[in-house]
Amino acid sequence: MLLAGTGVVSVGVFGDFFPEVLQAPAYVLPFILWSVFRFGPGGTAATVFTVTLTGLLGTAHGLGPFVSPDDPGPWVHRAQGVGAIIGLSFLLLASIVAERKRSAQERAALVADLQQALAEVKTLEGFIPICAWCHKVRDDSGFWQGIENYLQDRTDATFSHSICPNCTEHWHGTEARPTETVVGRGR
């Protein structure tokens, strides 16, 4: 659709299909800019090629805004120069836009990776080797430590210690009193 629109407008501007008032090369600029921002360097190259080829053919046949009734030779060279400058300028712009899009995609991927890593920080996954008797946990170095210390080192948890009513009655033979000790990192 882009190339078809570019071709129609280029033939109108550089041929004798548009009135002389509308034969301004500026009318093809929106199509080139569309290709820059939408299709990148490849689409821009195809669009600029279409415009330049149409412009040179029209000028060589004595049609369009670059024609002088006297001698078309210098005007053809002028049209070639204008086409080359426009082509290089828009290809450079398309390259810059493509690089920024690539950079934005990389940045978005990095942010997603960092958010994923942040979500996984201070979480426990997998098997935890714990003693069935004393409930100590073996860490990655092979040392056994209390479950409270193990979990505090790997999570943001804070522990409070108290004795449940069943244990109070079992171990002390009395009814439980509401006592609680907080063990943590000073939070």
Secondary structure by P-SEA (a helix, b strand, c coil): caaaaaaaaaaaaacccccccccccccaaaaaaaaaacccaaaaaaaaaaaaaaaaaaaaaccccccccccaaaaaaaaaaaaaaaaaaaaaaaaaaaaaaaaaaaaaaaaaaaaaaaaaccccccccccccccccccccccccccaaaaaaacccbbbbbbbcaaaaaacccccccbbbbbbcccc
